[in-house]
Each structure stands twice: as structure tokens, then as C-alpha cells.
Amino acid sequence: MKLQGKKALVTGASRGIGRAIAMAYAAEGADVAVTGRNMTTLEPVAAEIRALGRKAVAMAWDVSEVKGMGDRLAETAERLGGLDILVNNAGALRRPGSQGGFLELAEEDWDYVMDTNLKGLYFLCQAAARFWIAGNRGGCVVNIASEAGLGLRGETAPYGLSKSGVIGLTKGIAKLLYPKGIRVVGIAPGCVTTEMLDWQPGKSVESGPPWGRMSYPEEIADLALFLASDQAARVAGDTVVIGGGLI
């Protein structure tokens, strides 16, 4: 098993990519802490992990609330029995009820997305790094970015701009932390069949050439599994694009 005995924390794990990663890690031997804003949707994921014979911890977290981040991470590690892997998956595309583009964007819409996608991720990376360094141990961070963060078509939406920050941060802190035994890597998915993109079971997955379909969360999870494993020991600072060549 690729992650036998490892302890992993996956944020935004109640559905979509986060849930798929949590399940993939558990299937490969890891105990997993799953976090999100809603315990009602987290508990079934934890139950599925336990059904695989692994330990699971479900905790209500809003990663945009930075105060006390270190304490929450330490509590998670204590309940899980350690921490080896952090997957920063929690993300926001838009504030509920918000609409419009660059000319209509309100400050609260900007803050809602940035506080979750970049600010919260930044300080959770910081908390994990401090935890591992203080314990004189290594670890691995997997940051979920987006093809939108590559900036290949230009970007005005806070989502894409926040993901550009994630890609840059991944490269920056990897250089600082790799010598300390902490690997930081990123994944930039393209269009994925998740509720964030308003996809529901039964809807078409067609999206355009060359593959002609959206990616599935399980495909992102397969990559996240490899990057967190010892097989990717020399991968650090890189953000791997997985979008079927759609851009």
C-alpha cells in the first residue's frame, strides 16, 4: 500500500475532489481526517473511511478563519495519531448569491473567495510546516490549484487569481521547506465533474477536444495519491496540470 501507516488531513472533503482524495488515501492505508463547514456531509465520508478499516476523524473547519489555525491542526494530529500529509483542497468559486464579472465584482465577493482559496491555504501551510519542524519530522503538502490559475487566457475572476497565488506559493515555500524534509506540491485540475461547476450526476461530461469530456474526481485523486507517496520523493514545488489537454 502506498500510504500504509500515514496520517492525512484533507480539507473540503465532504464531496467532489476532496472526498475522492480522502477515499483514495484510505484505500492505500492512510488514516484520514476530513474537514469542511458541514458535519452532516462530513460524517458519511468518515464512515466510508472506517468501513475500509482505517481511522477517520471528521472536524468542522472553515479554513478562511485563520485565528487558531495552529491549534486546530494540532488537535487534528492528536486525534488522528499524527500527521504526515496535508491536502489543501477546500475552495470557493463564488460567494452564494453573487453574480457578475470584473465591472460588477463587489469587495465582499473578492474576500469570500480569496480568504478561502489563498489566505486560508497560506496559513494552513504555515501551521503544518511549524508543526513538522517543531517535531523534527518531515511531511508533505498537496495544494489543489486550477488550470485557471495558469493565467494562459488572462484572468479577472478572484477564483483564477487566487489559484495563481496557490501555484506561486507552492513553488515558493517548497524551496524553503524541502531542505527540512517537507515536500510541497500542487495539482491544477481542469474542468471536473463536481458541484462547484454545477455538475450533477446524469449531466453530460462532454467539454471539448481532445478527450471530449470533463475529468472525474477519482482521476485527480489518483494523481494526489502518487504525489503524496514516496514514489514522488523528488517532486517538490511543481504544480502538475491534469485537464486532458483542454487548454
N, C-alpha and C positions, 0 to 999 in steps of 0.2 A: 504494500500500500504506500502511495506517495507521501502521505502526510501522517503516517502512523505515530500516535502519541503527541501530535502537535495540538496546540490550543489556538483557536482563531476567533477573532471578533469581526463580524460583518455588519456594517451599518446599512440601514434601509433594506432590511432583509425580509420584510413581510410579503414581498411579491417581486415579480419580474427578475431582473438580473441578480439582485441581492439574494433572493430566495434560492435561485438556481446555484449560485456560488456556495451558499451555506450547505445545500444538499450535496453538492459535488465534493466539498471538503469532508463532510461527514462520511460519505461513501468511501472515501480514501483514508479513513482512520482518524480524522481530527475530531476533537470535542469543539463545539461551536457556541459562541454567544451571539445571539441575534438581537439587533436593536431597531427601533423605529418609534414613531409617535403613537402608535395604537397597539396596546397589548392584546386587544381582541384578535387582531390579524397576525400578531407575532406568535401567540401560543400554539396555533396549529402547526406552524413551521417547526417550533421546538419539539412538538410531539412527534413529528415525522423524523426528526434527527434522532430522538430517543428510540424510535422504532428500529433504527439501524444499529442500535446497540452503543450509541455514543452519548456522551453527556451533553446536555443542552441547557443554556441559560437564556431566558428572554427578559429584556430590560427596556422600559420605556425611556427613550432618549430623543431629544431634539438637538441635533448637532449644532444648530445655529445658536444655542445657548452656551456660550464659551465659558462663562463663570463656573468653576467647579469641574471643568473637563478632566483634569488630572485625577481628582478624587473618584469620579465616575469610572474612569479607566482602571484605576487601581482596584476598585470594588469589583469590577467585572473580572479582572485577573484573579482576584481572591476567590470568587465564586466558581470560576472555571478551573482553578488549579494551576494557573499560569497563563502566559500569553506569548505566542510566537509569531502570530500573523495578524495584521490589521488590514482589513479591506474597507476602504473609504468608498462606499457605493451610494450613500444617501445623497439625493439630489432633487432639485426643484427646477421645473421648466418655466413655470409662471406662477404668479400669485392667484389663488382662486378668485374668479370673477374679473380678472384683469384682461384687457384686450388692447389691441393697437400695436403699432411699431415705434420706430425711433421718434417721430414727431409727437406721439401721444404718450410715450412712456412716463410714468409717474415715479417719483423717488421711492415710494414705498414698494413698487414693483421691483425696482432695481435692488433694493435692500433685501427683499424677501429671497430672491434668487442668489445674490452674492453671499449673504450670510450663511446659507446652507452649503452651496457648492464650493465656495472658496475659503471664506473666513472659518467656518466650522471645520472644514477639512484641514486647513493650515494648523489650527491649534490642536486638533486631534493627532496629527502627525507629530507635533511638538510634544504632546503629552506621552505618546508611545515612545518616542526617542528618549525622553528623560527617564521614563520607567526602565527601559532596557539598559541605558547607560548606568543608571544608579545601581542596577542589579548586576552589572558587569556581564551582560548577556547580549546575544545578538537577536535579530528579529527581521521581519520582512513586512513592508508596506506595499499594498497594491492599490493604486489610486485609479478610480474609474473616471476617465475624461470623456471625450467625444470627438468624432470627426469634425464636428462644428468648431472645436477648439483649435483646429489646424490653421484656420484663417485663410484657406485656399480660395474662398469665394468672397472674402471680406465678411465682416460681421458687425451688426449693430445691436443684436439682442443680448441682454445680460447673460443668457444661458451660454451662448457660444463664447462670449468674452470671459466668463467665469471658467470655462473649460480650457481656454488658452492659458489662464493663470495656473490651472492644475498641471498642465503639461510643463510649463516653465518651472513650477515649484518642484515637480518630480525630479527634473534634471538637476536643479539647484541643490536640494537637500541630499540627493543621492551622492553628490560629490563630497559633501560634508560627513555623511554618515557611513558610507561604505567602508572606510578605514576602521570604523568602530564595530564592524561586523553586522551592520544594519543595511539591508538592501531596500531600495525604494524603486518601484517600477510602476508603469502606467499602462492602461488599456484605453484605446479610443474606439469605441463601437460606432458603427454607422446606424442605420435605422434598424431597430429591434422590435419584435412583437411584444410590446409592453403597454400597460395602461397609460404610461406617461405620454405615449404617442397616440393615445385614444384608440389603440388596437384592442379588440375583444375577440375571444375565441369564435371562430366561424367566419371572421372577416378575411378578405384576401390578403396574402402576404406578398403579392407582386409589387415590385418597386422600381424595376428598370434593369437594363443590361449592366454587366454581363451575366450575372447569375439569375436575374429576373425575380428575386424575392428578397424580403427582409431577413435579417438574421434572427435566430432563436436565442432566448436567454441561455439555454444549455450550451450553445456554441461559445458564448462569451465565458461561461463558467469553465469550460474545458481549457481555455487559454489562461484564465485566472488560476486554475489548478496547477498548470505547468509552471507559471511564473512564481508561484509560492513554494514550489518544490525544490529539492536540492538539484534537480536537473537543470535549473535556471540559475545556478550559483554565480555565473559570470554575467548575468543580465542585471544591470543597475543603471538607473537614470533614463532608460529608454521607455517610450510610450509606444506600444505595439498597436497598429491600426488593424481592426477587424471589421470590414464593411463590405466584403465581396467585390471590391474594386468599383464601387458605385460612384466614387468621386475621382 
